[in-house]
Amino acid sequence: MDTNAKVVVVEDDNSIADLLRTYLTKECFEVSVATQGAEALALIAELKPNIVVLDLNLPGALDGLDVCRALRKTSDTPIVMVTARDAELDRVLGLELGADDYVTKPFSPRELTARIKSILRRYNHSPVTNTDTLTLGGVVVDQKRRVVTLFGEPVALTTREFDLLAFLLQNRGLVLTRKQLLDGVWGPEWYGDDRTVDVHVRQLRKKLTDEFPLATVWGVGYRLD
């Protein structure tokens, strides 16, 4: 991982923003802070960060979900959401809009840093397999360039969606539990809600349509046929 990776923190609570700036800077990240949605979009467009930490509960005309939606129209920059512990609907919607991960308040800077490093490791390094290219019907996954096409047309996937698709293709025909998927894609350090897998599966099904024959094995997990 690039020890000078750029992080944009979008957080209106100054105490939290200052804490994250201090902690992440000590971890050798270049940190910039925005406090409102419009400011965040302008800052991200200017700096082109490696990752964005995005509080969903922002003041002003654009909340965190609006920012996430806008970013995903133009960029695949990884996004870690920061949400309230009881805001399950916001977490699910954020993941569906393209966020890669989330932490819930209150959280420790160490936890957030671990999530950031995990995402950047996966974003910067393709999974190790015997081939750089995986295929599934009209779907072609170029692991080296981290590009997915559907019948020759590019498909915009988030970091987690890409890694989940690659992992499923690498284990095609096997029944995989949610725990196996979480360990293989999110990493063994993940301790969030396993329904995160279901949200990302829904997004892959929507984006890849009938070319993604993923069967739900009720009570167990998923199998890519």
N, C-alpha and C positions, 0 to 999 in steps of 0.2 A: 504493500500500500504506500502511496505517496504521502510522506510525513508532512508535506506542506499543502495537503489538500485544502481546498477552499470550502468553507461552510457558511451559508447564510442562515442565520437564526431569525425567525419571524415571530416575535413575542412582544406583546404590549405591556407585560408586567416587568418593570425595570429591574426589580430585584432578581427575578428569574433570568432575564436576559444578561445581566451583569455576571451572575453566577456561571452561566453557560459560557460566556465569553472568556472568563478567567480560567475555567477548568479546561475547555477545549484548546485554548492558547497554550496552556501548560503541556497539552498532549501534542503540540506542534501543528495544530491546525491554524489556518488563516481564517479568522472569524469576523464577519460583518453582521450587523444587526439592523433589522427593520421592525417598525412597531405597528404599521398598518398595511393593508392589502395592496393598495396602489403603489406605495413606496416599495414594498417587497418585490412586486413584479418589475419595477424599473431597475431595482438593484440587481436582481437576478439576471435580467437582460444585459446589464452592463458588465457584471463580474463573471458570468457563466460559471457558477460554483460547481464543485464536484458533488455536493449534496445539500439539501435544504431541510432544516428543522422547522416545522410549521405548526404553530398553535392554531387550532381550529376556531377558537373563540376570540376573534379579533374585532376591534371597534371599527366604525366607519362603514362605507358603502360595500366594501368587499370583505367578507369573512374568510376564514381559512379554507372552507370548501370551495368558495369562488376562486381563490388563488390556486388551489390544487387543480381545479377544472381548467383554468386558463393556462397553467403551465403545461398540462398534458396535451394541449392543442399544438404546442410548438417545441416541446422538449421531453426527453426521457431522463432528465436529471433525477436521481433518486430522491424521494421525499419521505421523511419520518414525521408522522403526525404527533402532536401533543394534545391529549384530550383529557377531559374530566373523567373520573373513574366511572360515573354513572351514565356517560354519554355513549352507550352502545350503538345507537342508531347512527350517530355521527361517525363512529369508527368504521362501521360497515360501509356507509356511504363514501367515506374518504377512501377506503380500499377499493371500492368499485370505481371511483373516479381516477384511480391510478397511483395512490400512495403505496409505498413499498413496505412500510412498517409503522408501528405506533408505540408510544409509551403513554401511560396514564399518570396524571397528577394524584398525589405527590410522587415524584420519581427521583432517583439519585443521578447525579451527573455521570457517575461511573457506569450505571446501566445504559444511559443514553449513548455514552462514548463507545461502549461495547457493541451496541446496535449499529452505530455509524461505521465502525471499523469492519464489522461483519459484512455490511452491505457493500462497502467500497472494495473489500477483498473480492467479493463475487462479481462486482461490476467490472473490475479491472483485470480479472483473470478468468478465462473460460474454464468450464469443467473439464477434467481430464478424462478423455475417452480415446478409443482406438481410431476415431475419425473426427475430422473437423466439421463434417456435414452430416446432419441427421434428416431423414425424410419420412413423411407420413402422408400418403396420397399426394394432394397438391401442396402440402406444407413442406417447406425446406428451411431447416435451421442451420445457419452458418455460425458455429460456435466461436470460431476465431474472430469474426467481425461482429458477433452478437447481433445478427440480422435475421429476421424471419420474413419469409415471403409466402403468399398464398396464391398459387397459380401465377407466379411471377410478379405479383404486386406486393409491395412492402406492407407489413403489419406492425403497427406500433404497439409494443409490449413494454411494460414496466420491467425493472430489474428482476423482481420476484416472479413475475409472470414468465419471463424468459427462462429463468432458472428452473421453475416448476415444469415447464414444457420440456426442457432438455432432460431433466431427471426422469420424467415419465417416459420419454422416448428411450432413454438408456435402460429402463426397466420394463420395457413393453411386454405385455402378456402376464406380468406378475400382479397379484393383488397386494397393494400397498396400503398400510394403515395410515391414518392421519399422523400418528407419532413418527412413522418412518419418513413420511413426506416432510414433516417439520424438521426432523434431524438432518435429512438430506439437503433441504433447500434453505431453511432458516438457520440451521445449525443447532447443535445440542444445547447451546446456552439459552435458546429461546424458551420462555416460560409464559407466553401470552395465551390467549384463547385459541384452541385448535380449530374453531370455526373460521379463523383466518384462511385456512386451506380451502374451505368451501367457497368463500368469497372469490378467491383467486381462480378456482376451478370454473365458477360461473362466468368470470370475465374471459377466460380462455375459450370456453364454449361459445360465447357470444362473438368473439373476434374471429374464431377459426371455423365456425358454423359446422356443417356436416362432415368436414374433413378432420374432425377431432373426435374419434369414436371412443370417448372415455365413459366407461360403465361405472355406475355407482354400485358398490357392493354393500348392501344395507347392513349397518351395524359393524362394519369393518373399515372400509375406505374406498379406494378407487382402483380400477384396472384399465389400462390403455390397450384396446384390442388391435 
